[in-house]
Amino acid sequence: MTHSSWSAGLGHMENRTIRAAVYQVDPYRDPRWAAFLQGHPLASVFHTPGWLEALRRTYGYEAVAYTTTPPGIELTNGIVVCRVYSPITGRRLVSLPFSDHCEPLVERAEDFASLIHSLELDRISERWKYLELRPRTALAVPPRGLEPAQTYYFHCADLTPASEDIFRRLHKNSTQQPIRRAEREGLICEEGRSEALLDKFYQLLIRTRRRQHLPPHPRVWFHNLADCLGDKITFRIASKTGHPIASIVTLSFKDVLVYKYGCSDERFHNLGGMQFLFWNALQEGKRNGAREFDLGRADYDNSGLITFKDRLGAVRSQLTYWRYPGRLAAIITPGWRPKMAKGIFPYIPDSLLTAAWRTKAAKGIFPYIPDSLLIAAGNLFYKHIG
């Protein structure tokens, strides 16, 4: 049964009382999990032990995988979730925090229904607030009680054509010309995962988040990603005469290249640094056998990011997150949250967000907040978000 057909059959499983036994797997230590990911076509870098370990080291999120496969037998399915403990946002089961998507790796409708049922029983007995799933593909008929919570646009680019054909599909004025401008300007692209490159990236990240009126993610998060993912992560820095002007972070797993973070110095946007980096990443991905460039999610109201990804020749689709129980789900639409939140603080009580952070006053305050205060704010808040 294909992935799309099992989701269509879920509605017929709701009234069955006989369910498959469900077991828990340690995705950090059980070698079956990593082997299962290598063989599953929908597994992503977000399922891997390295990503899960970085989440645990940075934020204390413990991961567990649910499966209908008995112990000692090669895994045939699995849903991995993290336990998020927070006195601010509540105790939650999330699949997975800080991950654009995390597909339930289940082929059969009856197995998916059994896994969701087991997760719901644990949610109730262990008093978790809700379960959140972040599948990349649509759930045609989700189990009863699982309802949409947030929707985004998702972009993905096909890397199988020849490089010259991929370049031709890039937007001429907004992407092709900046790439050529960057080459004429002599921009240099540095790649790797050293502490020196991480430092350059993080300084640009602080600058970008200040511009967006948001704190940066903790630096230790990126250090742990580099340590846990190894050669699956790359920091790319574009520099002009030795001065870093743009940076992106990409991840890789099997034949998929993933764009995860980007930042820049707005004073040099006219040099085409970001387009230059994406083009370099794309070409290297092709050389390494990547067949797909996952450009991640974008909020519906983030027209600038959506347009930028459209003009990279990516195909746009809808990405929906689901919650159980449904009564806690609320579709996030433009205007529902303060614009400055941009999807970062949707669940933090108003009492913990100062008026300056939630109003237009932020535009006048953020340019003057010291880096140390911005960093401290990120260290404080992100562990509660997930």
N, C-alpha and C positions, 0 to 999 in steps of 0.2 A: 504494500500500500504506500503511495507517495505521501510526502509531507502534507500537501494540500488536501488530499482525499481523507487522511485521518482526521483533520480538523473538521471537515464537513460531516463526519460520522459521529462526532461527539454528542450531538443532541440525542442520539438513539441510545446512548449509554447511561443516561442520567437515572433511569428507573431500575437499573439492574442492581441487585443486592449482593451478588457474588463478585468480589473484586480480587485481583491478583495480590499476593503478598508483596509488601514493599520493604526494602532494606535501605540502610544508610551506609554510604561509602565515604571514606576519608579521602578527599581529592588531593591532599598534600602528600600522603604516604602510600596509598594503595596504587601499585603500578598498573592496575587494570584501567584506572581513569585516564592516565596519559596515553596508554595504548588505544583505548576506545576513541579518544579525540583524534588520534592520527588517522583512524579509519573512517570517521564519520564526516560526510560531505558538508554538514552544516555547522561543524565545530569551528569556533573562532579563537583568536588570541585571548579573548575575555574568559574563556572556559579553562585556560591552562593553569597548572599549578603555580607558575611564575606570577601571573596576574593576581591570583588568589593570595599568594604569600605576600605580595606587596600591599594588598589591602589589609591583611592581618597585621603586618609590621607597622603600617602607618596609622591605621584607624582602629585597630583591635577587632575588626570584623572576622568572625570565625565562619568558615565555609563548610558546608556538608552537601553531599550529592544524594539524591533519592533515586532508587532504581527498583525495578521488579526482578532484576537478576539476582539469584541466590549467591551467597558468599562462595568464593573459590571457582566461580564460573566466569568466562569471558563476558564482559558487559555488553548488553544489547540496547540499553537505553539509559537515560539519566537526566535529571533536572538539578542543577547546582544552585544553591541559595546561600546568602550570607545572613548571619544573625546580627542585626544592627541594634545596639543598646544605646538609648539616648534619653536622658531626663527631659529633653526639650522636644524632640520630635517623636518620642515614643519607641517602644520595642517593636521592631519590624523584621519580616523576612523578605529580603530583596534579591532578585535574580537579574542583574547583580549591581551593586553600588558602583557609581562612577563609570559604568559601562554603557556605551550607547545602545547596545543590544546584547542579549544573551539568549539564544534560541533554546527552547526545550528540545533536547535531543531524543525524541521519541517518535517512532514510526507508526505504532498501532494506536488507534483511538481508545481501545479498552485499557491499554497500559497508561496512557495519558490521564484518563479518568481516575484510575487507581492512584496514581502519583498525586494528583491534585487533592483527592479525598484524604490521603495520608497527610499531606501538608496542612490541610485544613484541620484535621484532628489534632495535630501537633500545635497548630496556631492557637486552638482553643485551650488545650490542656496546659500549654506553657505560657498562655496569656500574652501572645503577640498581638499587636494592634491590627496588622493586616499582612497579607502576602502580596507582593508585587512581582509580576512577570514582565520581562522586556523582550519579547520575541521580535526577531527581524521580519519574519513573514507573518501574514495576517492569520488570525484565528477565525475561520469562517463561522463556526457555531461553537463558542466557548462553553465550558461547563456552567451549569446554573450557579449564579452568585459571583462569577468572574465578569467584571464590567470594565469598560474603557476608563482610564484615569487621566492620561495625558497623551496628546498627539503631537507629532513633529513631522517635518520633512526629512527624508533620508536620501542621500545622494551616493551613487555608485558609478564608477567609470569602467568600461570594458578595456582591458589592456591587450587583448589578443590581436588587434590589427597591427600593421607595421607602424613604426614610430612616426614616419612621415604622414601616414593617414590619421593618426591620433592628433598630430600637430594641426592638420588642416581642419579638424572639427573644433579646435579651440576658437573662442571668439576672437575675431581679427583685431578689433580695436582695444578690447579690455584685457586680452590675455596674450595673443601673439606679439603684438607691438611692445608691451612691457617686457616680455622675455628678450626680444631683440635689443631693447634699450638697455636692459641689465647686462647683456653680453657686450654691447658697445662701451658701457661705463666701466667694464672690467671688474664686475662683482665677482668675488671669490666665494665658493661654497665649501665650507668645512663640514665633515661628517664624522660621527663616532658617538661614543658614550662616556667620554672622559669627564672628570670633574671640571676641567677648564671649560669645556663646551657647555656643560650643565650651568655653570656660572653665567656664561654669556646669555644663554637662553633665559635664565631666571631674571636677570636684570631687565631684559626686554619684556618678560612676562609682567613684572611689577609695573612697568611703564604702561603696558597695554591695559592691565586691569584697573589702574588708576584712571585711565581715559574712559573706561567702561563703568566707572564708579563702583567697582567691586574689589574685594581683596584677592590676592593671589593664592593659589593652592600652596600648601606647605612645601618648602623646598625638599624636605625629607621624603615626600611622596615620589618625587622624580628620582631622587637618589635610590630609593628602594626599587622603583621600576627598573632602573638601569642594572642594579645588583641582581634582581630576581629574574629579569627577562633576558639578560645577557645580549647575545647578538640579535635578538628579536626586536630590539628598540634602537632607534637612531635619532640623535639630535643633529639637525641641520641648521647651520648658521650662514647667512649671507652677509658679507662684509664689503665695505667700500673703503679702500686705503687703510685697512686694519680696523675700521670701526664697525661693530656689529649693527646691522640695520633691520634684520628680519630673521625669524627662526620658526621652524616647524618640528614637531616630534611625530615620527611615524613608528608604527609597530608592524610586525609581519608574522604570519603563521601559514605554513604550507604555501598555497598559491595566491594568498590575499595580502595586499599591502593596505594598511590602515592609517589614515590621518587622524591624530588624536588631539594635538594642541598646536596653536599658532600664535605668534605675537610679533610685534614690529615697532619700530621707531617711526612715528607718523611724519616726522620731518623729512624722511627720505622715501616716502611712498611713491613719489614720481619716478624713482629709479627702478621700479618693478621687482623689488626683492622677493616678495611673496610669490608672485607668478614664476619667477626664476627658480625658487626652491621647489615648488610643486612640479615644475617641469623636470628638474634634476631627479627628484624622488621617483617620478613616473618612469623615467628612462632607466634608472637603476633597478626599479622593481621589475621592469620587463627583462633586464639582463639576468636577474636572479630567478626568473621563471614565474613571476606574478601574472595572473590572468585577470585580476580585478583590483581596482583601487577603491576601497571603502572610504568615502569622505565624511562619514558620520552624519549626525543629526543637526537640525537647525530649527529653532523656534519659528512658528508660523509668522510671527510679526518681525522677525529679523530679516528684513528684505535685503539688506546689504550682503549678508552671508549667503543667503539663498541665491542671489544673483551671481555672486562670485563663483559659487560651486556650479551653477548652471553653465557659466561661461568657461568652465574647465572641461566641458563636454560630457558632464555626468548626467545620468538619468535620475530624475526626481521621482520619489514614491512617498507613500505615507508610512510612518512608523508609529505604532500605538502601544502604549504601556497599559497593562491590565491589573486590576486589584481584586482581591477576595478578602473580606466580603464586599459586595458591590455598593453597599450603602455608604462606604467611605470613599468611593471613587467619585471624582469630579473632573470633567473634561476641562483642561486648561486651555483657554482661548485668549486671543489678544485682548488686552484691556483688563483681564481678570486680576492680574498682579501689577504692582508698580513696575514701570518700565525698567528701572534700575535693577530689579531683581533678576530679570532675564532667566528665569528657571532655576536660580540658585537657592533662593530662600522661600519656596512656596509653603513650607510647613512650619517655619519658625513663628511662634506667637508674636503678635505686634509688640508686646511688652519688651521683647528682646531686640527690637529693631528701633533705633532712635529715629526721631522725626527727620533728622538730617539725611539718614540713609534712605528714607522712603519718599522724600519729596524732591522738588526741583532744587532745593538748597544744596543737595549733594553736588551739583555741578559747580557750585562755588566753593565747596569745602574740600573736595577730593584733591584738587591740584596742590593743596598746601599740607595735606596729611603726610607726616614723615613715613619713609619706607618702613621703619621699624614698627610703626603702628598698624600699617596695612598688613604686614606680615603676621603680626600678632593676632589681628582679627581673623585672618585666614586660618591660622593654627587653631583658633578657638572654635570657629563655626563649621568648617568643612566636615569634621568628624561626626557632626550631627545631621548632615545632609544626606549623604549616600545616594 
